Amino acid sequence: MSGARYPTELAGGMLAGWQARQARYSGRLAVTLFMLVAVVYAIGAELSWHSFGSGLAFGFPPAGVDVAVLLLTARRYWPAVIAAIVVAEVGVDLQHHLTVVGSAAANVVEPLVDASCVLWWCRGRS
């Protein structure tokens, strides 16, 4: 029984091990989500740039993808998605010599507001 005097001590040790495994899995999932969103966002932003000829467009496909990712993931992973948006947006903006701060802020706030509004609107409805 590995030094446990009571069954609750053994259960507590098993629970601690499960929590550690869960934390490692959660961390790997956040890193994977970050990389996936950053790559997809950068590709979508580049395709939008080349399709519309400038950074201004009436439709920005990566924003829709970001809203979908936010709606499909738990809120504890939203910081990883937001960080991926910022990194990809700054990279694309620097490549095309655009104003980094304004574009990144707008493209971070929009999916956050959209996903939050959808979740608020749909709460409790099926």
N, C-alpha and C positions, 0 to 999 in steps of 0.2 A: 504494500500500500504506500510505498515511497515516503514513509515518515508521517503519514496522516494518522492522527489518533481517532478522529471522528469522520463519519461519512460526509459531513458538511464541508470539512476541510478539503477532502478529495474533490468534492463537487466544485468548491471554490477554485481550486487549482485548475480543474478542467475548464471552468468558465473563463479564467484568466488566459489560458492557452487559446481558447476559441476567440476571445476578444483580440488577442495579438494577431491571430491569423486573419481575422476580419479587417483589422487596421491595415495590414500589409496588402490585402486584396483591394481595399478601398483606395489606397495610395497608388497602386499599379493601375487601377481603373481610371483614376483622375489623370495620371500621366498619359495613358493611352488616349483618353478623351481629348486632352490638350493637344496632342500631336495630330490626331485625326481632324479635329476642328480647324487647327491652324493650317494644315495642308489644303483641306477642302476650301476654306475661306480664301486663301491666297490664290488658288487656281480659279475660283469663281470671280474674284476681284480682277485678276488679270484678264480673264475672258470678257468681263464686262468692260474693262478699259479698252480692249482691242475692238470690241463690238460697237461701242458707242463713241469711241474716239476721244473721250475725255472722262474725267472722274465724275462728272455730273450725269445722272441718268434718272429716268422716271421709275425704273425698276432696277433694283439691285439684288440679284439672286442670292448672294451670300447672306444677306439679311434674313431672307426667308428660311434658309438652311439653319441659321443661328436660332431663330425662333423655334423651329422644329426641334432642334437639339435641346434647347432649354425646356420645352414642354415635355420631352420624352425622358429627361433625366431628373433625378432628385435635386432639390435645391442645394444640398451640400456639395454638389459638383458644379454649380453655377460659377464659382470663382475660377475654376479651371477653364471653363468655356469662355468667360470674359477675358481672362489672360490670353487665351489663344487668339481671340478677336483682336486684342490690342497689338500683340506681336505681329500677326499677319498684316493688319492694317498699316502699322508703322512701316513694315518692310515694303509693302506695295507703294505706299505714299512716298517713301524716300526714293524708291526706284524711279518714280515718275515726277519727282521734284514738286510734290504737293505740300500744302500746309498739314503737318502731321497732327498737331494737337486738335484742331477743329474736326478733322475727318474722323480721327480715332474716337473722340468723345461722342460725336453724333452716331457713329456706327456701333458704339457700345450701349449708349442709352436707348436707342431705338428697339433692339431686340429685348432688352430688359423690360422696358415699358410694355411692349407688345405681349410678351409671355406672361408678365404679371397681370395684365388686364384680362387675358384669356383665362388664366387660372382663376382669377377673382370672379369673372362672369360665369364660368362653368362650375364653380364650387357647389356641390350638392345637387346638381342637375344630372340626370342620366337620360 
